[in-house]
Amino acid sequence: MKSRIEIGETLRKLRGEKTQQIAADGIGITKSALAMYERGERVPRDEAKVKISNYYGVSLVEIFY
């Protein structure tokens, strides 16, 4: 499994030019949760991992493992 820092970097790259609020709304999580994931402060629970993967159209493995 990737480190929290690596996951955060991947999530920031996937978000690109979108604001955290737009991405969080699309994923169905709070902006503060997305910010914590991107900073490597927290790792999403499995349910949120699936939502993130679906939103960005990238496999769970590519983002988290």
All heavy atoms as TSV, in Angstrom:
chain	resi	resn	atom	element	x	y	z
A	1	MET	N	N	0.838	-1.176	0.000
A	1	MET	CA	C	0.000	0.000	0.000
A	1	MET	C	C	0.887	1.246	0.000
A	1	MET	O	O	1.925	1.278	0.636
A	1	MET	CB	C	-0.906	-0.007	1.232
A	1	MET	CG	C	-1.899	1.104	1.273
A	1	MET	SD	S	-3.145	0.743	2.542
A	1	MET	CE	C	-4.197	2.109	2.291
A	2	LYS	N	N	0.444	2.262	-0.746
A	2	LYS	CA	C	1.197	3.519	-0.789
A	2	LYS	C	C	1.129	4.211	0.569
A	2	LYS	O	O	0.192	4.012	1.331
A	2	LYS	CB	C	0.596	4.463	-1.829
A	2	LYS	CG	C	0.783	4.053	-3.252
A	2	LYS	CD	C	0.173	5.111	-4.164
A	2	LYS	CE	C	0.317	4.757	-5.611
A	2	LYS	NZ	N	-0.307	5.787	-6.475
A	3	SER	N	N	2.091	5.074	0.815
A	3	SER	CA	C	2.057	5.881	2.036
A	3	SER	C	C	0.970	6.947	1.903
A	3	SER	O	O	0.510	7.261	0.806
A	3	SER	CB	C	3.413	6.551	2.269
A	3	SER	OG	O	3.602	7.608	1.338
A	4	ARG	N	N	0.588	7.529	3.032
A	4	ARG	CA	C	-0.423	8.594	3.009
A	4	ARG	C	C	0.048	9.764	2.154
A	4	ARG	O	O	-0.744	10.384	1.454
A	4	ARG	CB	C	-0.724	9.072	4.431
A	4	ARG	CG	C	-1.477	8.046	5.254
A	4	ARG	CD	C	-1.832	8.564	6.601
A	4	ARG	NE	N	-0.631	9.027	7.306
A	4	ARG	CZ	C	-0.591	9.390	8.563
A	4	ARG	NH1	N	-1.670	9.374	9.289
A	4	ARG	NH2	N	0.536	9.788	9.121
A	5	ILE	N	N	1.340	10.052	2.188
A	5	ILE	CA	C	1.895	11.162	1.400
A	5	ILE	C	C	1.762	10.862	-0.091
A	5	ILE	O	O	1.349	11.723	-0.873
A	5	ILE	CB	C	3.379	11.407	1.767
A	5	ILE	CG1	C	3.523	11.737	3.249
A	5	ILE	CG2	C	3.983	12.492	0.888
A	5	ILE	CD1	C	2.838	13.000	3.707
A	6	GLU	N	N	2.098	9.636	-0.500
A	6	GLU	CA	C	1.985	9.251	-1.911
A	6	GLU	C	C	0.534	9.294	-2.385
A	6	GLU	O	O	0.249	9.744	-3.493
A	6	GLU	CB	C	2.550	7.848	-2.124
A	6	GLU	CG	C	4.046	7.756	-1.975
A	6	GLU	CD	C	4.536	6.322	-1.995
A	6	GLU	OE1	O	3.957	5.466	-1.287
A	6	GLU	OE2	O	5.492	6.057	-2.740
A	7	ILE	N	N	-0.382	8.836	-1.538
A	7	ILE	CA	C	-1.803	8.881	-1.877
A	7	ILE	C	C	-2.236	10.333	-2.055
A	7	ILE	O	O	-2.921	10.674	-3.028
A	7	ILE	CB	C	-2.655	8.174	-0.806
A	7	ILE	CG1	C	-2.373	6.676	-0.821
A	7	ILE	CG2	C	-4.144	8.450	-1.021
A	7	ILE	CD1	C	-2.941	5.911	0.366
A	8	GLY	N	N	-1.817	11.192	-1.153
A	8	GLY	CA	C	-2.154	12.608	-1.240
A	8	GLY	C	C	-1.667	13.238	-2.525
A	8	GLY	O	O	-2.387	13.995	-3.187
A	9	GLU	N	N	-0.432	12.921	-2.908
A	9	GLU	CA	C	0.126	13.454	-4.150
A	9	GLU	C	C	-0.677	12.971	-5.346
A	9	GLU	O	O	-0.969	13.744	-6.264
A	9	GLU	CB	C	1.590	13.036	-4.293
A	9	GLU	CG	C	2.514	13.730	-3.318
A	9	GLU	CD	C	3.923	13.168	-3.324
A	9	GLU	OE1	O	4.195	12.206	-4.073
A	9	GLU	OE2	O	4.759	13.696	-2.571
A	10	THR	N	N	-1.049	11.707	-5.347
A	10	THR	CA	C	-1.851	11.151	-6.432
A	10	THR	C	C	-3.200	11.853	-6.516
A	10	THR	O	O	-3.651	12.223	-7.608
A	10	THR	CB	C	-2.060	9.629	-6.234
A	10	THR	OG1	O	-0.782	8.985	-6.210
A	10	THR	CG2	C	-2.904	9.042	-7.338
A	11	LEU	N	N	-3.837	12.067	-5.380
A	11	LEU	CA	C	-5.143	12.725	-5.376
A	11	LEU	C	C	-5.050	14.164	-5.873
A	11	LEU	O	O	-5.926	14.623	-6.616
A	11	LEU	CB	C	-5.750	12.688	-3.967
A	11	LEU	CG	C	-6.148	11.307	-3.458
A	11	LEU	CD1	C	-6.612	11.393	-2.015
A	11	LEU	CD2	C	-7.217	10.692	-4.346
A	12	ARG	N	N	-3.998	14.865	-5.496
A	12	ARG	CA	C	-3.825	16.248	-5.981
A	12	ARG	C	C	-3.642	16.271	-7.490
A	12	ARG	O	O	-4.204	17.126	-8.186
A	12	ARG	CB	C	-2.637	16.921	-5.288
A	12	ARG	CG	C	-2.959	17.379	-3.870
A	12	ARG	CD	C	-1.887	18.289	-3.292
A	12	ARG	NE	N	-0.556	17.693	-3.288
A	12	ARG	CZ	C	-0.093	16.876	-2.349
A	12	ARG	NH1	N	-0.852	16.550	-1.327
A	12	ARG	NH2	N	1.124	16.392	-2.420
A	13	LYS	N	N	-2.853	15.330	-8.010
A	13	LYS	CA	C	-2.639	15.262	-9.462
A	13	LYS	C	C	-3.947	14.950	-10.189
A	13	LYS	O	O	-4.238	15.538	-11.225
A	13	LYS	CB	C	-1.585	14.204	-9.798
A	13	LYS	CG	C	-0.185	14.611	-9.452
A	13	LYS	CD	C	0.798	13.497	-9.758
A	13	LYS	CE	C	2.181	13.830	-9.248
A	13	LYS	NZ	N	3.114	12.701	-9.387
A	14	LEU	N	N	-4.716	14.030	-9.651
A	14	LEU	CA	C	-5.980	13.668	-10.291
A	14	LEU	C	C	-6.960	14.839	-10.289
A	14	LEU	O	O	-7.701	15.036	-11.258
A	14	LEU	CB	C	-6.614	12.465	-9.582
A	14	LEU	CG	C	-5.938	11.124	-9.809
A	14	LEU	CD1	C	-6.519	10.077	-8.863
A	14	LEU	CD2	C	-6.090	10.677	-11.252
A	15	ARG	N	N	-6.963	15.620	-9.235
A	15	ARG	CA	C	-7.888	16.754	-9.137
A	15	ARG	C	C	-7.547	17.830	-10.153
A	15	ARG	O	O	-8.421	18.512	-10.684
A	15	ARG	CB	C	-7.868	17.336	-7.714
A	15	ARG	CG	C	-8.836	18.474	-7.539
A	15	ARG	CD	C	-9.038	18.834	-6.079
A	15	ARG	NE	N	-7.821	19.109	-5.349
A	15	ARG	CZ	C	-7.190	20.288	-5.322
A	15	ARG	NH1	N	-7.653	21.312	-5.992
A	15	ARG	NH2	N	-6.092	20.435	-4.611
A	16	GLY	N	N	-6.263	17.989	-10.454
A	16	GLY	CA	C	-5.844	18.955	-11.464
A	16	GLY	C	C	-6.244	20.372	-11.110
A	16	GLY	O	O	-5.968	20.847	-10.018
A	17	GLU	N	N	-6.930	21.051	-12.025
A	17	GLU	CA	C	-7.299	22.457	-11.846
A	17	GLU	C	C	-8.620	22.649	-11.110
A	17	GLU	O	O	-9.004	23.782	-10.816
A	17	GLU	CB	C	-7.374	23.150	-13.214
A	17	GLU	CG	C	-6.051	23.191	-13.949
A	17	GLU	CD	C	-4.983	23.990	-13.217
A	17	GLU	OE1	O	-5.297	25.099	-12.729
A	17	GLU	OE2	O	-3.844	23.503	-13.116
A	18	LYS	N	N	-9.327	21.574	-10.845
A	18	LYS	CA	C	-10.596	21.684	-10.109
A	18	LYS	C	C	-10.322	22.144	-8.685
A	18	LYS	O	O	-9.290	21.805	-8.099
A	18	LYS	CB	C	-11.304	20.324	-10.029
A	18	LYS	CG	C	-11.815	19.806	-11.330
A	18	LYS	CD	C	-12.460	18.451	-11.124
A	18	LYS	CE	C	-12.835	17.865	-12.474
A	18	LYS	NZ	N	-12.961	16.431	-12.434
A	19	THR	N	N	-11.258	22.890	-8.121
A	19	THR	CA	C	-11.118	23.257	-6.714
A	19	THR	C	C	-11.416	22.031	-5.855
A	19	THR	O	O	-12.081	21.084	-6.309
A	19	THR	CB	C	-12.091	24.384	-6.317
A	19	THR	OG1	O	-13.427	23.890	-6.421
A	19	THR	CG2	C	-11.902	25.617	-7.189
A	20	GLN	N	N	-10.945	22.064	-4.632
A	20	GLN	CA	C	-11.253	20.975	-3.714
A	20	GLN	C	C	-12.753	20.868	-3.492
A	20	GLN	O	O	-13.278	19.767	-3.387
A	20	GLN	CB	C	-10.548	21.181	-2.374
A	20	GLN	CG	C	-9.080	20.881	-2.415
A	20	GLN	CD	C	-8.411	21.071	-1.073
A	20	GLN	OE1	O	-8.836	21.882	-0.254
A	20	GLN	NE2	N	-7.339	20.334	-0.846
A	21	GLN	N	N	-13.450	22.003	-3.453
A	21	GLN	CA	C	-14.891	21.982	-3.220
A	21	GLN	C	C	-15.627	21.293	-4.362
A	21	GLN	O	O	-16.501	20.453	-4.127
A	21	GLN	CB	C	-15.432	23.409	-3.052
A	21	GLN	CG	C	-16.893	23.435	-2.637
A	21	GLN	CD	C	-17.108	22.837	-1.253
A	21	GLN	OE1	O	-16.567	23.335	-0.278
A	21	GLN	NE2	N	-17.887	21.773	-1.161
A	22	ILE	N	N	-15.257	21.592	-5.598
A	22	ILE	CA	C	-15.907	20.960	-6.752
A	22	ILE	C	C	-15.645	19.457	-6.744
A	22	ILE	O	O	-16.555	18.653	-6.951
A	22	ILE	CB	C	-15.433	21.606	-8.069
A	22	ILE	CG1	C	-16.018	23.020	-8.179
A	22	ILE	CG2	C	-15.817	20.760	-9.271
A	22	ILE	CD1	C	-15.484	23.841	-9.321
A	23	ALA	N	N	-14.399	19.067	-6.504
A	23	ALA	CA	C	-14.068	17.640	-6.475
A	23	ALA	C	C	-14.788	16.940	-5.322
A	23	ALA	O	O	-15.357	15.862	-5.503
A	23	ALA	CB	C	-12.553	17.454	-6.361
A	24	ALA	N	N	-14.780	17.538	-4.153
A	24	ALA	CA	C	-15.429	16.926	-2.988
A	24	ALA	C	C	-16.927	16.754	-3.236
A	24	ALA	O	O	-17.494	15.703	-2.907
A	24	ALA	CB	C	-15.187	17.774	-1.744
A	25	ASP	N	N	-17.564	17.775	-3.813
A	25	ASP	CA	C	-18.993	17.672	-4.126
A	25	ASP	C	C	-19.251	16.531	-5.107
A	25	ASP	O	O	-20.204	15.772	-4.949
A	25	ASP	CB	C	-19.515	18.988	-4.709
A	25	ASP	CG	C	-19.606	20.106	-3.682
A	25	ASP	OD1	O	-19.529	19.828	-2.464
A	25	ASP	OD2	O	-19.749	21.273	-4.109
A	26	GLY	N	N	-18.393	16.410	-6.113
A	26	GLY	CA	C	-18.551	15.347	-7.106
A	26	GLY	C	C	-18.334	13.957	-6.526
A	26	GLY	O	O	-18.992	12.991	-6.921
A	27	ILE	N	N	-17.408	13.872	-5.588
A	27	ILE	CA	C	-17.106	12.590	-4.951
A	27	ILE	C	C	-18.194	12.229	-3.942
A	27	ILE	O	O	-18.541	11.065	-3.781
A	27	ILE	CB	C	-15.725	12.645	-4.256
A	27	ILE	CG1	C	-14.617	12.810	-5.296
A	27	ILE	CG2	C	-15.483	11.395	-3.402
A	27	ILE	CD1	C	-13.268	13.208	-4.715
A	28	GLY	N	N	-18.728	13.248	-3.275
A	28	GLY	CA	C	-19.725	13.013	-2.230
A	28	GLY	C	C	-19.128	12.974	-0.838
A	28	GLY	O	O	-19.609	12.270	0.046
A	29	ILE	N	N	-18.039	13.737	-0.662
A	29	ILE	CA	C	-17.394	13.862	0.641
A	29	ILE	C	C	-17.255	15.344	0.959
A	29	ILE	O	O	-17.512	16.195	0.109
A	29	ILE	CB	C	-16.007	13.167	0.680
A	29	ILE	CG1	C	-15.063	13.784	-0.367
A	29	ILE	CG2	C	-16.152	11.670	0.477
A	29	ILE	CD1	C	-13.646	13.236	-0.340
A	30	THR	N	N	-16.815	15.665	2.169
A	30	THR	CA	C	-16.628	17.070	2.521
A	30	THR	C	C	-15.303	17.585	1.966
A	30	THR	O	O	-14.359	16.811	1.746
A	30	THR	CB	C	-16.638	17.274	4.043
A	30	THR	OG1	O	-15.514	16.588	4.610
A	30	THR	CG2	C	-17.932	16.775	4.664
A	31	LYS	N	N	-15.252	18.890	1.788
A	31	LYS	CA	C	-14.012	19.523	1.337
A	31	LYS	C	C	-12.902	19.277	2.346
A	31	LYS	O	O	-11.752	19.019	1.973
A	31	LYS	CB	C	-14.232	21.019	1.138
A	31	LYS	CG	C	-12.992	21.749	0.697
A	31	LYS	CD	C	-13.210	23.247	0.631
A	31	LYS	CE	C	-11.890	23.913	0.340
A	31	LYS	NZ	N	-11.756	25.181	1.019
A	32	SER	N	N	-13.234	19.351	3.633
A	32	SER	CA	C	-12.199	19.159	4.659
A	32	SER	C	C	-11.639	17.739	4.628
A	32	SER	O	O	-10.438	17.544	4.823
A	32	SER	CB	C	-12.721	19.511	6.050
A	32	SER	OG	O	-13.766	18.654	6.423
A	33	ALA	N	N	-12.486	16.758	4.359
A	33	ALA	CA	C	-11.995	15.375	4.256
A	33	ALA	C	C	-11.041	15.246	3.064
A	33	ALA	O	O	-9.956	14.671	3.199
A	33	ALA	CB	C	-13.155	14.401	4.104
A	34	LEU	N	N	-11.429	15.807	1.914
A	34	LEU	CA	C	-10.554	15.737	0.741
A	34	LEU	C	C	-9.224	16.430	1.022
A	34	LEU	O	O	-8.163	15.916	0.669
A	34	LEU	CB	C	-11.242	16.358	-0.477
A	34	LEU	CG	C	-10.431	16.345	-1.769
A	34	LEU	CD1	C	-10.042	14.925	-2.169
A	34	LEU	CD2	C	-11.185	17.030	-2.891
A	35	ALA	N	N	-9.283	17.569	1.675
A	35	ALA	CA	C	-8.056	18.298	2.002
A	35	ALA	C	C	-7.136	17.451	2.886
A	35	ALA	O	O	-5.922	17.403	2.664
A	35	ALA	CB	C	-8.393	19.622	2.680
A	36	MET	N	N	-7.712	16.777	3.871
A	36	MET	CA	C	-6.899	15.919	4.751
A	36	MET	C	C	-6.299	14.749	3.984
A	36	MET	O	O	-5.145	14.377	4.220
A	36	MET	CB	C	-7.726	15.427	5.929
A	36	MET	CG	C	-7.974	16.499	6.959
A	36	MET	SD	S	-8.748	15.875	8.457
A	36	MET	CE	C	-10.468	16.090	8.041
A	37	TYR	N	N	-7.057	14.173	3.061
A	37	TYR	CA	C	-6.525	13.080	2.240
A	37	TYR	C	C	-5.366	13.588	1.381
A	37	TYR	O	O	-4.330	12.937	1.264
A	37	TYR	CB	C	-7.595	12.487	1.325
A	37	TYR	CG	C	-8.824	11.938	2.013
A	37	TYR	CD1	C	-10.042	11.902	1.347
A	37	TYR	CD2	C	-8.793	11.458	3.318
A	37	TYR	CE1	C	-11.185	11.394	1.950
A	37	TYR	CE2	C	-9.932	10.959	3.937
A	37	TYR	CZ	C	-11.123	10.934	3.246
A	37	TYR	OH	O	-12.251	10.446	3.838
A	38	GLU	N	N	-5.547	14.755	0.779
A	38	GLU	CA	C	-4.515	15.305	-0.103
A	38	GLU	C	C	-3.254	15.710	0.655
A	38	GLU	O	O	-2.166	15.665	0.093
A	38	GLU	CB	C	-5.060	16.500	-0.884
A	38	GLU	CG	C	-6.067	16.107	-1.952
A	38	GLU	CD	C	-6.505	17.270	-2.814
A	38	GLU	OE1	O	-6.091	18.420	-2.565
A	38	GLU	OE2	O	-7.285	17.026	-3.761
A	39	ARG	N	N	-3.397	16.110	1.896
A	39	ARG	CA	C	-2.222	16.475	2.719
A	39	ARG	C	C	-1.572	15.259	3.367
A	39	ARG	O	O	-0.545	15.386	4.028
A	39	ARG	CB	C	-2.624	17.475	3.805
A	39	ARG	CG	C	-2.957	18.857	3.289
A	39	ARG	CD	C	-3.049	19.877	4.415
A	39	ARG	NE	N	-4.039	19.509	5.422
A	39	ARG	CZ	C	-5.283	20.000	5.494
A	39	ARG	NH1	N	-5.703	20.864	4.613
A	39	ARG	NH2	N	-6.102	19.607	6.453
A	40	GLY	N	N	-2.181	14.100	3.220
A	40	GLY	CA	C	-1.619	12.899	3.826
A	40	GLY	C	C	-1.898	12.779	5.304
A	40	GLY	O	O	-1.233	12.013	6.000
A	41	GLU	N	N	-2.877	13.518	5.791
A	41	GLU	CA	C	-3.216	13.459	7.214
A	41	GLU	C	C	-4.119	12.281	7.541
A	41	GLU	O	O	-4.120	11.806	8.678
A	41	GLU	CB	C	-3.889	14.764	7.652
A	41	GLU	CG	C	-2.962	15.953	7.580
A	41	GLU	CD	C	-3.663	17.262	7.861
A	41	GLU	OE1	O	-4.871	17.268	8.174
A	41	GLU	OE2	O	-2.993	18.303	7.765
A	42	ARG	N	N	-4.908	11.862	6.571
A	42	ARG	CA	C	-5.822	10.725	6.757
A	42	ARG	C	C	-5.853	9.896	5.484
A	42	ARG	O	O	-5.592	10.402	4.398
A	42	ARG	CB	C	-7.251	11.211	7.031
A	42	ARG	CG	C	-7.449	11.801	8.382
A	42	ARG	CD	C	-8.849	12.315	8.608
A	42	ARG	NE	N	-9.899	11.382	8.210
A	42	ARG	CZ	C	-11.180	11.716	8.057
A	42	ARG	NH1	N	-11.574	12.960	8.256
A	42	ARG	NH2	N	-12.073	10.820	7.723
A	43	VAL	N	N	-6.201	8.624	5.644
A	43	VAL	CA	C	-6.450	7.748	4.499
A	43	VAL	C	C	-7.952	7.480	4.481
A	43	VAL	O	O	-8.543	7.185	5.524
A	43	VAL	CB	C	-5.666	6.421	4.628
A	43	VAL	CG1	C	-6.034	5.457	3.517
A	43	VAL	CG2	C	-4.172	6.686	4.624
A	44	PRO	N	N	-8.579	7.595	3.312
A	44	PRO	CA	C	-10.031	7.390	3.255
A	44	PRO	C	C	-10.433	5.979	3.659
A	44	PRO	O	O	-9.679	5.019	3.459
A	44	PRO	CB	C	-10.379	7.630	1.793
A	44	PRO	CG	C	-9.170	8.161	1.137
A	44	PRO	CD	C	-8.009	7.906	2.018
A	45	ARG	N	N	-11.636	5.875	4.215
A	45	ARG	CA	C	-12.203	4.553	4.462
A	45	ARG	C	C	-12.532	3.917	3.124
A	45	ARG	O	O	-12.587	4.592	2.096
A	45	ARG	CB	C	-13.468	4.681	5.305
A	45	ARG	CG	C	-13.173	5.153	6.712
A	45	ARG	CD	C	-14.419	5.181	7.531
A	45	ARG	NE	N	-14.087	5.607	8.884
A	45	ARG	CZ	C	-14.956	5.694	9.847
A	45	ARG	NH1	N	-16.226	5.408	9.638
A	45	ARG	NH2	N	-14.579	6.075	11.047
A	46	ASP	N	N	-12.792	2.621	3.144
A	46	ASP	CA	C	-13.023	1.886	1.901
A	46	ASP	C	C	-14.157	2.476	1.072
A	46	ASP	O	O	-14.047	2.582	-0.150
A	46	ASP	CB	C	-13.290	0.405	2.188
A	46	ASP	CG	C	-12.042	-0.321	2.675
A	46	ASP	OD1	O	-10.927	0.220	2.511
A	46	ASP	OD2	O	-12.181	-1.433	3.206
A	47	GLU	N	N	-15.242	2.887	1.725
A	47	GLU	CA	C	-16.379	3.456	1.001
A	47	GLU	C	C	-15.966	4.726	0.249
A	47	GLU	O	O	-16.329	4.929	-0.911
A	47	GLU	CB	C	-17.506	3.779	1.980
A	47	GLU	CG	C	-18.730	4.378	1.332
A	47	GLU	CD	C	-19.800	4.712	2.359
A	47	GLU	OE1	O	-20.142	3.839	3.182
A	47	GLU	OE2	O	-20.281	5.855	2.330
A	48	ALA	N	N	-15.188	5.571	0.906
A	48	ALA	CA	C	-14.718	6.803	0.265
A	48	ALA	C	C	-13.712	6.489	-0.837
A	48	ALA	O	O	-13.685	7.175	-1.866
A	48	ALA	CB	C	-14.104	7.734	1.296
A	49	LYS	N	N	-12.882	5.461	-0.649
A	49	LYS	CA	C	-11.933	5.061	-1.695
A	49	LYS	C	C	-12.667	4.716	-2.980
A	49	LYS	O	O	-12.246	5.116	-4.070
A	49	LYS	CB	C	-11.100	3.858	-1.243
A	49	LYS	CG	C	-10.054	4.183	-0.213
A	49	LYS	CD	C	-9.311	2.925	0.184
A	49	LYS	CE	C	-8.288	3.200	1.258
A	49	LYS	NZ	N	-7.623	1.981	1.714
A	50	VAL	N	N	-13.761	3.977	-2.855
A	50	VAL	CA	C	-14.544	3.590	-4.035
A	50	VAL	C	C	-15.133	4.827	-4.708
A	50	VAL	O	O	-15.088	4.965	-5.931
A	50	VAL	CB	C	-15.641	2.574	-3.652
A	50	VAL	CG1	C	-16.586	2.320	-4.819
A	50	VAL	CG2	C	-15.017	1.271	-3.182
A	51	LYS	N	N	-15.676	5.751	-3.921
A	51	LYS	CA	C	-16.242	6.985	-4.478
A	51	LYS	C	C	-15.176	7.788	-5.223
A	51	LYS	O	O	-15.426	8.314	-6.306
A	51	LYS	CB	C	-16.841	7.847	-3.364
A	51	LYS	CG	C	-18.112	7.311	-2.766
A	51	LYS	CD	C	-18.598	8.262	-1.672
A	51	LYS	CE	C	-19.875	7.787	-1.025
A	51	LYS	NZ	N	-20.337	8.764	-0.005
A	52	ILE	N	N	-13.998	7.898	-4.627
A	52	ILE	CA	C	-12.900	8.646	-5.248
A	52	ILE	C	C	-12.485	7.982	-6.550
A	52	ILE	O	O	-12.311	8.636	-7.583
A	52	ILE	CB	C	-11.709	8.766	-4.270
A	52	ILE	CG1	C	-12.083	9.675	-3.098
A	52	ILE	CG2	C	-10.453	9.268	-4.977
A	52	ILE	CD1	C	-11.123	9.610	-1.922
A	53	SER	N	N	-12.324	6.676	-6.516
A	53	SER	CA	C	-11.941	5.919	-7.697
A	53	SER	C	C	-12.955	6.099	-8.826
A	53	SER	O	O	-12.587	6.349	-9.974
A	53	SER	CB	C	-11.810	4.438	-7.326
A	53	SER	OG	O	-11.591	3.653	-8.464
A	54	ASN	N	N	-14.226	6.012	-8.490
A	54	ASN	CA	C	-15.279	6.178	-9.497
A	54	ASN	C	C	-15.296	7.593	-10.056
A	54	ASN	O	O	-15.444	7.793	-11.261
A	54	ASN	CB	C	-16.652	5.833	-8.904
A	54	ASN	CG	C	-16.818	4.354	-8.650
A	54	ASN	OD1	O	-16.134	3.522	-9.244
A	54	ASN	ND2	N	-17.719	4.017	-7.759
A	55	TYR	N	N	-15.136	8.580	-9.200
A	55	TYR	CA	C	-15.178	9.982	-9.630
A	55	TYR	C	C	-14.063	10.283	-10.627
A	55	TYR	O	O	-14.291	10.925	-11.657
A	55	TYR	CB	C	-15.068	10.904	-8.421
A	55	TYR	CG	C	-15.049	12.368	-8.786
A	55	TYR	CD1	C	-16.209	13.026	-9.165
A	55	TYR	CD2	C	-13.862	13.104	-8.739
A	55	TYR	CE1	C	-16.203	14.375	-9.491
A	55	TYR	CE2	C	-13.847	14.448	-9.068
A	55	TYR	CZ	C	-15.011	15.073	-9.448
A	55	TYR	OH	O	-14.988	16.407	-9.777
A	56	TYR	N	N	-12.858	9.827	-10.333
A	56	TYR	CA	C	-11.728	10.114	-11.211
A	56	TYR	C	C	-11.581	9.102	-12.348
A	56	TYR	O	O	-10.768	9.311	-13.250
A	56	TYR	CB	C	-10.428	10.189	-10.405
A	56	TYR	CG	C	-10.344	11.405	-9.515
A	56	TYR	CD1	C	-10.169	11.272	-8.147
A	56	TYR	CD2	C	-10.434	12.686	-10.031
A	56	TYR	CE1	C	-10.081	12.390	-7.326
A	56	TYR	CE2	C	-10.358	13.806	-9.222
A	56	TYR	CZ	C	-10.178	13.645	-7.876
A	56	TYR	OH	O	-10.095	14.752	-7.060
A	57	GLY	N	N	-12.326	8.016	-12.312
A	57	GLY	CA	C	-12.237	7.016	-13.367
A	57	GLY	C	C	-10.908	6.280	-13.378
A	57	GLY	O	O	-10.396	5.913	-14.427
A	58	VAL	N	N	-10.367	6.080	-12.185
A	58	VAL	CA	C	-9.062	5.428	-12.027
A	58	VAL	C	C	-9.252	4.280	-11.045
A	58	VAL	O	O	-10.027	4.377	-10.103
A	58	VAL	CB	C	-8.020	6.436	-11.486
A	58	VAL	CG1	C	-6.685	5.789	-11.277
A	58	VAL	CG2	C	-7.883	7.622	-12.429
A	59	SER	N	N	-8.525	3.189	-11.251
A	59	SER	CA	C	-8.700	2.023	-10.374
A	59	SER	C	C	-8.210	2.309	-8.955
A	59	SER	O	O	-7.341	3.165	-8.739
A	59	SER	CB	C	-7.950	0.817	-10.929
A	59	SER	OG	O	-6.559	0.956	-10.721
A	60	LEU	N	N	-8.795	1.580	-8.015
A	60	LEU	CA	C	-8.354	1.685	-6.613
A	60	LEU	C	C	-6.868	1.408	-6.481
A	60	LEU	O	O	-6.159	2.072	-5.720
A	60	LEU	CB	C	-9.140	0.705	-5.746
A	60	LEU	CG	C	-10.597	1.041	-5.474
A	60	LEU	CD1	C	-11.308	-0.155	-4.867
A	60	LEU	CD2	C	-10.689	2.239	-4.553
A	61	VAL	N	N	-6.389	0.428	-7.235
A	61	VAL	CA	C	-4.987	0.034	-7.157
A	61	VAL	C	C	-4.085	1.199	-7.558
A	61	VAL	O	O	-3.068	1.478	-6.905
A	61	VAL	CB	C	-4.717	-1.205	-8.047
A	61	VAL	CG1	C	-3.227	-1.506	-8.139
A	61	VAL	CG2	C	-5.469	-2.409	-7.506
A	62	GLU	N	N	-4.436	1.902	-8.627
A	62	GLU	CA	C	-3.609	3.013	-9.093
A	62	GLU	C	C	-3.515	4.140	-8.069
A	62	GLU	O	O	-2.473	4.791	-7.952
A	62	GLU	CB	C	-4.161	3.578	-10.400
A	62	GLU	CG	C	-3.984	2.657	-11.588
A	62	GLU	CD	C	-4.610	3.225	-12.841
A	62	GLU	OE1	O	-4.001	4.149	-13.414
A	62	GLU	OE2	O	-5.691	2.760	-13.223
A	63	ILE	N	N	-4.583	4.350	-7.324
A	63	ILE	CA	C	-4.588	5.452	-6.354
A	63	ILE	C	C	-4.004	5.038	-5.014
A	63	ILE	O	O	-3.185	5.762	-4.443
A	63	ILE	CB	C	-6.024	5.975	-6.119
A	63	ILE	CG1	C	-6.637	6.469	-7.429
A	63	ILE	CG2	C	-6.021	7.089	-5.077
A	63	ILE	CD1	C	-8.114	6.826	-7.329
A	64	PHE	N	N	-4.399	3.882	-4.508
A	64	PHE	CA	C	-4.119	3.558	-3.120
A	64	PHE	C	C	-3.100	2.448	-2.883
A	64	PHE	O	O	-2.621	2.296	-1.755
A	64	PHE	CB	C	-5.420	3.188	-2.396
A	64	PHE	CG	C	-6.424	4.302	-2.410
A	64	PHE	CD1	C	-7.503	4.292	-3.276
A	64	PHE	CD2	C	-6.274	5.401	-1.567
A	64	PHE	CE1	C	-8.424	5.326	-3.300
A	64	PHE	CE2	C	-7.183	6.442	-1.573
A	64	PHE	CZ	C	-8.240	6.413	-2.443
A	65	TYR	N	N	-2.749	1.663	-3.911
A	65	TYR	CA	C	-1.877	0.509	-3.655
A	65	TYR	C	C	-0.646	0.461	-4.510
A	65	TYR	O	O	-0.430	1.059	-5.438
A	65	TYR	CB	C	-2.659	-0.787	-3.827
A	65	TYR	CG	C	-3.812	-0.869	-2.874
A	65	TYR	CD1	C	-5.114	-0.530	-3.258
A	65	TYR	CD2	C	-3.630	-1.254	-1.549
A	65	TYR	CE1	C	-6.174	-0.582	-2.379
A	65	TYR	CE2	C	-4.683	-1.316	-0.653
A	65	TYR	CZ	C	-5.949	-0.984	-1.077
A	65	TYR	OH	O	-7.000	-1.042	-0.178
